[in-house]
Amino acid sequence: MGHGQLIPADCIAIGHFITHLQELYMLLLHSNNVADQGVAHLCDALKDGNCKLTQLDLERNHITDKGVAQLCDALKDVNCKLTELNLERNHITDQGAAHLCDALKDVNS
């Protein structure tokens, strides 16, 4: 996927697929306008024990520090298996970057 305009309902559907497709390890959503509300739905899926996703590309998705905080919670979750996360070209400040650093120091990250 890429270069589209997702709405929150799309992210709910994507979250469903993330938790039900056993062979889905990489998800490319760059330039899709996922934004913070969409990130919240994706994070729910990342915290699901059935999620196998290890790579997530969220470049250019209008994500702010609020979305980063939600991602940090997901990264700290024992069920989250992400090893690669691309957040290039979003609206993340130094505060959001600091939260990411803290999350990456967590034992589960």
C-alpha positions as protocol buffer text, in pm:
chain_id: "A"
residue {
  index: 1
  type: MET
  ca { x: 0 y: 0 z: 0 }
}
residue {
  index: 2
  type: GLY
  ca { x: 114 y: 356 z: -41 }
}
residue {
  index: 3
  type: HIS
  ca { x: 37 y: 699 z: -178 }
}
residue {
  index: 4
  type: GLY
  ca { x: -334 y: 698 z: -87 }
}
residue {
  index: 5
  type: GLN
  ca { x: -571 y: 866 z: 153 }
}
residue {
  index: 6
  type: LEU
  ca { x: -673 y: 638 z: 436 }
}
residue {
  index: 7
  type: ILE
  ca { x: -952 y: 718 z: 678 }
}
residue {
  index: 8
  type: PRO
  ca { x: -972 y: 581 z: 1036 }
}
residue {
  index: 9
  type: ALA
  ca { x: -1211 y: 304 z: 926 }
}
residue {
  index: 10
  type: ASP
  ca { x: -943 y: 186 z: 681 }
}
residue {
  index: 11
  type: CYS
  ca { x: -698 y: 155 z: 969 }
}
residue {
  index: 12
  type: ILE
  ca { x: -950 y: -51 z: 1165 }
}
residue {
  index: 13
  type: ALA
  ca { x: -971 y: -288 z: 868 }
}
residue {
  index: 14
  type: ILE
  ca { x: -592 y: -296 z: 832 }
}
residue {
  index: 15
  type: GLY
  ca { x: -564 y: -375 z: 1203 }
}
residue {
  index: 16
  type: HIS
  ca { x: -799 y: -668 z: 1152 }
}
residue {
  index: 17
  type: PHE
  ca { x: -581 y: -806 z: 873 }
}
residue {
  index: 18
  type: ILE
  ca { x: -263 y: -751 z: 1074 }
}
residue {
  index: 19
  type: THR
  ca { x: -396 y: -974 z: 1350 }
}
residue {
  index: 20
  type: HIS
  ca { x: -545 y: -1242 z: 1126 }
}
residue {
  index: 21
  type: LEU
  ca { x: -294 y: -1291 z: 842 }
}
residue {
  index: 22
  type: GLN
  ca { x: -26 y: -1527 z: 970 }
}
residue {
  index: 23
  type: GLU
  ca { x: 231 y: -1443 z: 701 }
}
residue {
  index: 24
  type: LEU
  ca { x: 210 y: -1062 z: 720 }
}
residue {
  index: 25
  type: TYR
  ca { x: 543 y: -932 z: 850 }
}
residue {
  index: 26
  type: MET
  ca { x: 582 y: -601 z: 665 }
}
residue {
  index: 27
  type: LEU
  ca { x: 335 y: -317 z: 611 }
}
residue {
  index: 28
  type: LEU
  ca { x: 415 y: -16 z: 392 }
}
residue {
  index: 29
  type: LEU
  ca { x: 178 y: 275 z: 455 }
}
residue {
  index: 30
  type: HIS
  ca { x: 395 y: 569 z: 353 }
}
residue {
  index: 31
  type: SER
  ca { x: 215 y: 882 z: 228 }
}
residue {
  index: 32
  type: ASN
  ca { x: -132 y: 759 z: 329 }
}
residue {
  index: 33
  type: ASN
  ca { x: -245 y: 1029 z: 575 }
}
residue {
  index: 34
  type: VAL
  ca { x: -280 y: 775 z: 856 }
}
residue {
  index: 35
  type: ALA
  ca { x: -245 y: 1055 z: 1117 }
}
residue {
  index: 36
  type: ASP
  ca { x: -279 y: 1007 z: 1493 }
}
residue {
  index: 37
  type: GLN
  ca { x: -629 y: 859 z: 1484 }
}
residue {
  index: 38
  type: GLY
  ca { x: -524 y: 590 z: 1239 }
}
residue {
  index: 39
  type: VAL
  ca { x: -209 y: 519 z: 1441 }
}
residue {
  index: 40
  type: ALA
  ca { x: -430 y: 445 z: 1745 }
}
residue {
  index: 41
  type: HIS
  ca { x: -607 y: 166 z: 1553 }
}
residue {
  index: 42
  type: LEU
  ca { x: -279 y: 26 z: 1423 }
}
residue {
  index: 43
  type: CYS
  ca { x: -136 y: 25 z: 1775 }
}
residue {
  index: 44
  type: ASP
  ca { x: -427 y: -185 z: 1899 }
}
residue {
  index: 45
  type: ALA
  ca { x: -331 y: -443 z: 1638 }
}
residue {
  index: 46
  type: LEU
  ca { x: 41 y: -426 z: 1725 }
}
residue {
  index: 47
  type: LYS
  ca { x: -45 y: -515 z: 2086 }
}
residue {
  index: 48
  type: ASP
  ca { x: -246 y: -819 z: 1978 }
}
residue {
  index: 49
  type: GLY
  ca { x: -74 y: -1150 z: 2047 }
}
residue {
  index: 50
  type: ASN
  ca { x: -159 y: -1275 z: 1696 }
}
residue {
  index: 51
  type: CYS
  ca { x: 19 y: -986 z: 1522 }
}
residue {
  index: 52
  type: LYS
  ca { x: 336 y: -1100 z: 1341 }
}
residue {
  index: 53
  type: LEU
  ca { x: 430 y: -758 z: 1199 }
}
residue {
  index: 54
  type: THR
  ca { x: 802 y: -679 z: 1230 }
}
residue {
  index: 55
  type: GLN
  ca { x: 833 y: -388 z: 984 }
}
residue {
  index: 56
  type: LEU
  ca { x: 605 y: -83 z: 967 }
}
residue {
  index: 57
  type: ASP
  ca { x: 659 y: 213 z: 734 }
}
residue {
  index: 58
  type: LEU
  ca { x: 463 y: 525 z: 838 }
}
residue {
  index: 59
  type: GLU
  ca { x: 667 y: 784 z: 649 }
}
residue {
  index: 60
  type: ARG
  ca { x: 477 y: 1104 z: 555 }
}
residue {
  index: 61
  type: ASN
  ca { x: 157 y: 1035 z: 745 }
}
residue {
  index: 62
  type: HIS
  ca { x: 97 y: 1358 z: 942 }
}
residue {
  index: 63
  type: ILE
  ca { x: 176 y: 1182 z: 1269 }
}
residue {
  index: 64
  type: THR
  ca { x: 238 y: 1412 z: 1567 }
}
residue {
  index: 65
  type: ASP
  ca { x: 375 y: 1358 z: 1918 }
}
residue {
  index: 66
  type: LYS
  ca { x: 30 y: 1227 z: 2016 }
}
residue {
  index: 67
  type: GLY
  ca { x: 60 y: 944 z: 1765 }
}
residue {
  index: 68
  type: VAL
  ca { x: 418 y: 880 z: 1873 }
}
residue {
  index: 69
  type: ALA
  ca { x: 301 y: 840 z: 2234 }
}
residue {
  index: 70
  type: GLN
  ca { x: 56 y: 572 z: 2119 }
}
residue {
  index: 71
  type: LEU
  ca { x: 329 y: 399 z: 1920 }
}
residue {
  index: 72
  type: CYS
  ca { x: 555 y: 407 z: 2226 }
}
residue {
  index: 73
  type: ASP
  ca { x: 289 y: 229 z: 2431 }
}
residue {
  index: 74
  type: ALA
  ca { x: 264 y: -35 z: 2160 }
}
residue {
  index: 75
  type: LEU
  ca { x: 643 y: -75 z: 2139 }
}
residue {
  index: 76
  type: LYS
  ca { x: 655 y: -141 z: 2513 }
}
residue {
  index: 77
  type: ASP
  ca { x: 385 y: -407 z: 2492 }
}
residue {
  index: 78
  type: VAL
  ca { x: 509 y: -762 z: 2537 }
}
residue {
  index: 79
  type: ASN
  ca { x: 317 y: -874 z: 2224 }
}
residue {
  index: 80
  type: CYS
  ca { x: 466 y: -614 z: 1989 }
}
residue {
  index: 81
  type: LYS
  ca { x: 720 y: -771 z: 1752 }
}
residue {
  index: 82
  type: LEU
  ca { x: 827 y: -462 z: 1556 }
}
residue {
  index: 83
  type: THR
  ca { x: 1198 y: -443 z: 1481 }
}
residue {
  index: 84
  type: GLU
  ca { x: 1178 y: -170 z: 1214 }
}
residue {
  index: 85
  type: LEU
  ca { x: 965 y: 145 z: 1230 }
}
residue {
  index: 86
  type: ASN
  ca { x: 994 y: 429 z: 977 }
}
residue {
  index: 87
  type: LEU
  ca { x: 859 y: 765 z: 1096 }
}
residue {
  index: 88
  type: GLU
  ca { x: 1042 y: 992 z: 853 }
}
residue {
  index: 89
  type: ARG
  ca { x: 883 y: 1319 z: 744 }
}
residue {
  index: 90
  type: ASN
  ca { x: 608 y: 1337 z: 1006 }
}
residue {
  index: 91
  type: HIS
  ca { x: 529 y: 1617 z: 1252 }
}
residue {
  index: 92
  type: ILE
  ca { x: 732 y: 1486 z: 1544 }
}
residue {
  index: 93
  type: THR
  ca { x: 906 y: 1727 z: 1779 }
}
residue {
  index: 94
  type: ASP
  ca { x: 1200 y: 1672 z: 2015 }
}
residue {
  index: 95
  type: GLN
  ca { x: 948 y: 1569 z: 2281 }
}
residue {
  index: 96
  type: GLY
  ca { x: 814 y: 1290 z: 2059 }
}
residue {
  index: 97
  type: ALA
  ca { x: 1167 y: 1178 z: 1979 }
}
residue {
  index: 98
  type: ALA
  ca { x: 1246 y: 1165 z: 2352 }
}
residue {
  index: 99
  type: HIS
  ca { x: 941 y: 944 z: 2411 }
}
residue {
  index: 100
  type: LEU
  ca { x: 1061 y: 712 z: 2134 }
}
residue {
  index: 101
  type: CYS
  ca { x: 1404 y: 688 z: 2293 }
}
residue {
  index: 102
  type: ASP
  ca { x: 1248 y: 599 z: 2628 }
}
residue {
  index: 103
  type: ALA
  ca { x: 1031 y: 333 z: 2464 }
}
residue {
  index: 104
  type: LEU
  ca { x: 1330 y: 180 z: 2287 }
}
residue {
  index: 105
  type: LYS
  ca { x: 1509 y: 147 z: 2620 }
}
residue {
  index: 106
  type: ASP
  ca { x: 1220 y: -63 z: 2752 }
}
residue {
  index: 107
  type: VAL
  ca { x: 1296 y: -431 z: 2805 }
}
residue {
  index: 108
  type: ASN
  ca { x: 1018 y: -538 z: 2566 }
}
residue {
  index: 109
  type: SER
  ca { x: 1123 y: -309 z: 2280 }
}
